[in-house]
């Protein structure tokens, strides 16, 4: 599909009488990037670049229509059908057992995850996979954005993917995205024990026509299910997970707690550290004592 896409770009460019450099200038990339696209080498075109090419080459949406097929080639074979369905879904309900779902990942978090993939070929392949993953997030800002309901296992918050700085950025993004309309985030705490999706992640998609599709995924495999009986079982499992998880506001509090306790910067003291420091300051000469209710009372001076 990448070769077909590249050949269409080359024919449209030639018909327009433009050089690769000129097309690059029109679409705000270097001419060598256009050459890579035409030869189907290098990273696959992003959706933004595809739209620019379609417009400047007057392709009448031909390139835009081809792009989803090119884009899916950046993912493993077993996930491509799921990517196609999720790109059209009206509702996405996902339980993530180990990592933040791709739709909510930061660039740094996604890069850290993709860097350890067994199917990764080289640095160029990493950039290609990264671009493809981040391009999926465009759906959350468009007019046809789906309703998104995410349940995160507490392990997702505690595993320092990419290190503390990357996790700080990732948890901060989760908190921001949870404020967006149509996005709900819950956390399933450790103390809930075992449950029906303990072995991996689970996603239930509701398509525009109301039909449902379920997708289960492990570390190196995934399975898309369209059988009504199996889907009904997965929907029930997901509903049970929602009932076991903390309510949305309490979930956000737990994310903030993990952010402060586990991933604060070296110069940012924790809440307990700040409390201890305040108590020390209060005990110093000229300090103030606290009543039980939290009000300060000044120290009394000794009578002469």
N, C-alpha and C positions, 0 to 999 in steps of 0.2 A: 504493500500500500504506500509506503514511503517513496518507492521508485515511481509509482503511478502519479503520486502527488507532484513529485519533482518534474516529471515529464510534462505535466499540465502547466506548471509554472513556466517552464522553459518555452513551451509553445505559445503561451499567452504573452510572455515577454517579447519573443521574437516577432509575433504578430503586431505588437505595439511599437516595434522599432526601438526598444530600449536595451541598454546594456545592463549587466548585472550590477555595476556600480550605481547606475542611475536608479534602478529599482531599489537598491539598498538605501539610497538617499531619500527616496519617496517614503520608504517604510521605516526609516530611522534605524537601520542596521548597516553594517559594513557590507561591501560587495561580496566579500568572500563567504559571508553567511548565505547569501542568495545562491552562490555556487554550490555550497554544501547541500542546500535544499534540493537543487536541481539534480545533483548527483546522488542524492539519498545517503549522504555521509554526514557524520556529526550528529548533534542533538536534533531531535525532531522539532518542527516549528511549533511555537506556542499558539494558543488560540488568538491572542492579541495580534501576533504577527500574521497569522492566517487571515484575519479580518482585514488587516492593512493591505496585504497582497491582493485579496479578492477585490477590494475597492479600487486600488491603483491600477490593476490589470483588467478591470471591468469584467470580472469573471462571472457575474450574475449568480453569486452564492455557490458556484461549482466547488471552489476550494474549501469553503466553509462546510459544505456537505461531505466532502472527502475527509476532513480533518478528524472526526471521531474515530474513523477506522485506522488512521495513521497513529493517532494518540494511544489507542488501546494496545498497539504493538509494543509500547514501552513497558507494559506490565506482563507478569508471567501468564502463560496460557490459561492456567486454572482460575485466574481472577478476571479475565477479560469479559466474560459474560456478565459477571457481577457489576463491573464498571459500566457496561452498557445499560444495564437495568437501573443502577443508581443514578445515572445521568438523566433519566427520565422520571424518576420516582417523585410523587407528590409528598410522601411522608417517608422519612428514614428514621427507624428506631434501632439503636445499636447498643449492645453491651460489649465493652472493651475490657478484656481480662488482664492485659499486660502492658499495652501502650496506648497513648492518646490516638483516637481515630484520625485518619489522614485529613479529613475535612477541617479539623481544628488544630493541626500541627503547625508550629512555626517552621521557618526554613531551616534553622539550626537543628531543631529536634529531628526533623525529617531527614536531614543529611546524616546525622549521627546514626539513625536507624538503618538507612539504606546503605551506609558504608560497610555494614557487617553482613550484608545479604550473600548467601551462598551462590546465587545466580549472577552476581555482579561480575562483569567482564573486565572493566577498566575504568579510569577516571571519566572518560567521555560517556560511558554507559551510566555512571553515577549521576552526572549532570542531566542526562536525558531522563532518567527515572525521577530525579528530583523535580525537574520542570513539569513533567507529566502529573506528578502528585499535587504540586501546588496549583496547577491549572484547574484541577477539580474544584478548588475552593471558590472559583469564580461563580459557581452556582449559588453560593450563599449570599451574593450581593446583587444578583440579577432579579428581574421582575418575576421569574418563574421559580424562585428559590423554594426549596422544599421545607416542610415543617421538620425540624430536627430534634430528636429526643435521644440524649446520650446518657448511658449509665457507665460510670467508670468504677472498676474495682479499686479499692484503696491501694492495691499494689502499684497501680499506674502512677499514683502520686508519690509513692515512696521510692520507686526505682529511679536513680539519678542518671537517666539517659543523657549522654553528652556532657555530664558534669553539672555542678551547682548553677553556674551562670546560665546554661542552656535551660535547665529546669525552671529557674526563676522566670525566664522569659516565657516558657511554655505555660506555667501555671497562671501567670499574669494574663496571658492571652485567653485562657479558659475563663477567667473571671470576666474579662471584657466581652467575650462572645456570649456568655450566659445572660448578659444584659440586652442582647439583641432580640427583637420580636421573633417569635417562632422557634427559638432555640431554648431547650431545657437541658440542664445538666444535673445529674444526680450521682452520688457516690455510694457504692455498696461497701460498708465498713467490714473490716476483718472479723469483728465479733459476730457477724451473721452466720459464720460457719459455712457448711457445704450447701451447694445449690445445683440446679439442673444444668448450668452452663459452665461448670467449674473447669472443664477440659479445654476451653478455648473461647473465642469470641462468637457473638451471634448478632446477625442483622436481619430485621424484617422490613421489607420495602412494600409500600402501598403505591401501586401504579395509578396514573391518572384515571383509568377506567374502574378503579376500585379493587382490582385483583391484587393478590399479595404474593410475594416471593420471599423465601428465606435463604439466608446464606450463613454457613458456619465456616470458621477458619481456624487453622492451627498454625504452627510456625512455618511449615513448608507445604501446606496444602489448603485447599478450600473446596467447598461443595455448594452449588446452587440448587435449591429445591423448589419445584413448582407443583408438586403433588399436594392437593388440598388437605389430605389427611395429615401428612407430615408438617405442612405449614401450620395447621391448627395446633399441633403439639408444640411447635416452636413459639407460636404466639402466646400460648398459655405459659410457657417457660419465661418469656419476656415479661408478661404481666406479673408473674411471681417475683421476678427480680425487681420490678418497679416497687412492689409492695415491701420488699425487704430493704431496699435502699433508703437512705436518709431523704427527707423531703428536700426540695430544691434549695431553700434558704439555708437549712442546716448543712447541706452538701457544700455550698459555697463557703460557709464558715470553716468546714473541715479543709477545704482547699487553701484558704487563707492561713489556717493553722499550720499546714504542711509547708507552705511557702515561708512562713516566719521561722518555724522550728528547724526545718531541714535544709533550706536553701537560701537563707539570708546571707547577704554579703559579709565579708570578714569585718567590715567596719560598722555593720548594723547590729546592735545588741538585740537579743531576744526580749520578749515581754518579761520573762522572769528575771533576766539580767537587769533590765531597766528598773524593775520593782526593787531588786536587791540594792542597786545603786542609790535609789531614792531613799531607802531606809537608812543606808549608811550616811547619806547627807543629812538626814533628819537628826541623827545622833551626834552630829558634830556640834561644837559650841556655837551658840547663836542659831541653831537649827530649831525646828518646830516638831512637836509631838503630834500624833494623830489620835483623835477620839475613835471609839469603836465605829461610829457612823461615818468616819472618813474626814471629819472637819478638823482643821488645824487649830491648835491652841498654843499661844506663845509661851515660852518658858518664863517662869516668874523669877524676878531678880531677888536675891536675898535681901531681907530687911536689914537696915543698918543697926 
